[in-house]
Amino acid sequence: MSRTIVSADFQPPRGLANRHVQTLLPRLLPYRRLARDTEIINLPDGDFVELAWLRKAPVRHDAPLFVLFHGLEGSFDSPYARELLAAAAGCGWRAVLMHFRGCGQAANRLPRAYHSGDTADAYWVIAQLAQRYPHAIKVAAGVSLGANMLVKLVAEQGGDGLDLAGAIAISAPLDLAASADALNTGFARVYQRHLLRSLKRKVTKKMAQGPLPISLPPHQLQELDSFWAYDNEVTAPLHGFASASDYYRRASAGRLLGDIELPTLILHAADDPFMPGELFSRLPTPSDAVRVEIARHGGHVGFIERHGCRLRPWLARRVAAQLRDWSALSPSASGWPSRSASQSDN
């Protein structure tokens, strides 16, 4: 195993190690109630994204800032989003989630939507936050689709291209074609069907508002039953790709792992049903700036552990530990702390 790829310290509770159980468990835990303030950020092309700011933010203008990017069809209401934002706030960080276009409380203005390789909006938002909080340490985290997007962004921009001290990628589908295949197999088709239903509902509404640059009528849209089909007929033409294959090739961040200069933590489960097993054996060796922690179990954005008599999200604990380590670094420091943050909060 590469020295940049190590074992995660996640341990599932007895009887709850199954990858589908882990994937679904977060939706069965008590719902964390959080108050937010919504901000509209206008984009250069005339569209907008919604930011959800956690209330009771630190008063200090230089308080560290945690920026979260959600997964496919996720939002502030996704269980993982609330847990991660709360974990950051608990560490004294100002916490905000960027909704991808059309995933907030209002539909976006333009015919286009968002996709796994769409880094421009995140780059714009991070730049705006850098101007607003020039003296704050900033860390960005992405989950699933947002994680692939974030890895691609930090690889494209290099170590100095973003005002970030580090990045955290959780359950990132770094090989999109392989993920589309995995989601079209066995029980994973349940997740595929659920996500496609949400995507098609949004596109149907846009079709009713005006013409889109896609060639199929609404009744044929409903017949698309795989991500390969949907991305070929909808995602690709909406966003300037020639086909689903072209989209997957150009948007997948895995091919860029060796180019990353910004300290980046990647958290992954070997049994993630959204991805093939041994995902990282298919990808280039990560650069020394990357630390990949792979758990044997955990499912897709699951990682539910037992703490005493209660179940809790290991991801929140692990991310909080990483934020504490990075906030302890001096502004001129770079790279990884000498100790493993995963062992700092037991």
N, C-alpha and C positions, 0 to 999 in steps of 0.2 A: 504494500500500500504506500502511495506517495506520502511524503512527510507533510504535505498540505491537506491530506485526507485522513481523518482520524475517526475513531468511534465516538458517538455521542453518548452522554451519560443517562439518556432516557431509559426508564424501565416501566413497562406497562403493568398495571395491576393484574394479579392472577385471574385468569379467565377472561381478560379483556384485551388480549394481544392481537386478536384477529384484525386484519387491516381494514375491513369494512366496518367493524365495530368501532375502531379508533376513528375512522373518518366521520362516522355519524354521531359519536358521543357528544361532541361539543354542542350540538343542537338540543341535547337532552338535559344539559346542565342548567342550573338556575340562570335566568337572564340577567346580565349585569346592567343595571340602570345607570345611564350617564347623561348628563345635560350637555348640549352643544350649542354653539353659535355658528350660523351659516354665513359664509362669505362667498360672493361671486367674483371670480377672477376672469376678466375678459382676455381672450387670446388674440394673437395677431391676425388670424384669418376671419375674425368676426364671430367666432363661437365663444363658448365659455365653459369653465369647469367650476364645480362647487367645492369649497373647502369646509370641512366640519371641524371646528375648533373645540377642544374640550374646555368646559368652563372651569372656573377656579384655577386659572393658569397662574404661574409665578408672576409676581409683580416686577421683579428685576428684568430690565430690558435685555440683559446679557444672559438670561437663563438659557440653558441648553434646549435645543429644539429637536423634536422627534417628528419626522414626516413619514406617513404610512400610505402605501399604495395597495389597494385591495385586489382581489382576484376577479375572475370572470363573473360578471353579473353580481359582484359583491357591493357592499356599501358600508356606511357607518353602522348599520344594523346587523351586519354579519357578526356572529359570536366571536370569531378570532379578532376582528377589528376592535371590538369593545374591550376585550381582554388585553390586547397589546397596548392600546391607548391608555388604559387604566394603569398598566404596569409602568409605562413611561412616566405618567403623572405621579405615580407613587415614588418614583426616583427623583422627583423635583424638576422634571422636564416639562416644557411647554409642548403639548401634543396636538397634532393636526392630521386629518386624513384628507387626501385629494381624491374626490370622486372622478373616475374617468367620464368622458362625455356621455351624458344621458343616464348616468347611474345615480345621480343625486335625486333631489326632490322634484326637479323639473327636467323635461326633455331638452336636449340640446338643439341649437338653431339650424345647423347645417345637415344636409342629407347624410353625411358620413357619420361613423360612430367611433369606435376605438378598437385597437387590436394589440396582440402580444408584443409587437415590436415597435409600437408607437411611442417613441421617447420624447418627442418634441414638446408635448404638453407638460410633462414632468420637468423637463429642462427649464421651461419658461417659469413654472411655479417656483422651483428651487432658486432661480435667479431673482425672482421678486422677493422671496423670503430673505435672500442674502442682502438685498438692499435695505429691507425693513429691519433686520436684526444682524447688523454687520459684525457684532462682537460676540455672538452666540455660537457655541459649538453646535454643529448640526449633524444628525445621523438620519439616513433614510432607510426604511425597511419596505420590502415588498412581499406580497403573499401570492403564490400561484402565478397567474398571469402577470400580476404586478411585480412579482419577483423576477420573472424572465425579462420583463421590460427594464427593471432596475439594473440587472446584471449587464444587459446590452448597453444601457446608458453610461454606466461607469466605465465600461470597456471602451466605448466610443470617445469619451471625454478625457480619458487619461487621469493622472493623479491630481493635476491642477485645474482641470476643466470645470469642476463643480466645487461649490463651497460646502463640502461635506468632510467630516472627520472619518466617516466609515459608512458602510452599507451592510444591510442584513437581508438575505434572500431566503424565503421559507417555502419549501415544497415547489421549487421552480421547475416548470416543464421546459428544460433547456434544449430538448430535441422535440420540436412541435409535431413533426410527422410521426415520430415514435409514440408520442402521447396520444395523437389522434387514433393510432392503431390500438393502443392499450384501452382507450375508452370505448372502443367498438368491440370489446371482447368480454364475454361472461357477464357477471353482475355489474361490471363497470358501465354497462349500457344504461343502467338506471340513472347514473350521474349524467351521462351524455344526454339522455332524454330530458331530464330536468333542466339542464342548462340550455339545450336547444329550444325548449318550449319558451323560456324567458327571452332568448334572443329573437326568435321568430315573432313573438308578440310585439316587441318594439319595432321591428322592421315592418310589420303589417300596419302599424299606426303611421309610420313614415310614408308608406305607399299611399295611404289614404289622403295624406296632406299634399302630395305632389309627386312628380316622376323621380325615380331613382336611376342611377347608372347600372342597373342590373336587368337582365333580359327575361327573367321568369315572372309569370303572373302570380298573384297571391295564392291561388289554389295549389300551384306547384311548389311554392315555398313551404307549405305545410307538409309536403311529402318528403322533404329532405330529412333523412333519418340518421345521418352521421356527420361528424365534424368535417370529414373529407368532403362530403357533398355540400354542406352549408358553406364552408370556407371557399370552396371552388366557385359557387354560384352567387355568394353574397359578400363575404369578407374581402375576397380578392378584388372583384370589380369596384367595390365601394372605396377601396383604398389604394388603387393603382397597381395591383399585382396582376400578373398574367394568369395565374392559376393558384390553386391551393398549394401545389408543390413549390411554386415560386415564392409564395407567402411564407410557408414553413421554412424554406431554405434561408431566406433573407431576414426573417424575424427571429429565428432561434438564436439564443445567446450562448449556447454551449460552445460553439466554435470559437468564441472569443475569450474563453476562460484564461488562456495563456497571456492575454494582452492587458489584463487588469492591473492597474497600479495603485488604486485606492484600497485600503484595508477593507476586505469584504468577507463576511461570515455567511456561509451557505449551510442551512439546516435541511436535512433530507432524511426520509425513511426509505429503507431498502424495499419495503413492501408496499410502497405508494401505489394504489391501484390506477392512478392517472398516468403512470409512467412504466416503462419496461424495467425489469430487474436489471441490476448491474448497469444502471444508466451511465455512471461515470467512466466505466470501461469503454464506452463508445465515444467519449469526448476527449479533447486534448488535455494534457496535464495542466492543472491550474497553476497560475503564477505564484510566486512566493508571497504576494500580497493577499492571497485567498486562503481561507481556512474552511474546509468542508468537513462538517460533522455529520456522520451517517449513523442513524439508529437502525437496529435490526427491525424494529416494529415502529408503528406510529401512524400508518395510513397517510391520507392526504390531508394536511393541515389538521391533524388529530392531536397526537402526542399528549394524551390524557394520562396523568399519573395519580397515584394515591398519596395523600398527605394526611396521616392519622386515619380518621374515619371518613374523610372527604375526598372526592375526586377534584382535581384541579388541572389547569393547562400548564404543562411543562414549558411550552413555548413562551408564556408570559414570564416565567421564572428565568428561563435562559436568556431572553432578550433583556430583561432588567439587569441581569448580571453583566451582560456585555455593555450596556449603556453606562453602568457604574465604572467599568474598567476604562472605557473610552473617555468619559468625562474626567477621569483622574489624570489622563495624559496632559502634559503641558501643551500649549498651542503649537510649539515647534516640533513636538514629537510626532513620529509616524510609525506605522507598522503595528505589531501585535504586542500586548503586554507580555511580560516574561512568564506569567503564570496562566493557567487555563481558567478563563472566566466561568466555564461550565462547572467548576468545583467550588465557586465562591459563595454559593447561596444554597446550602443544603438544609 
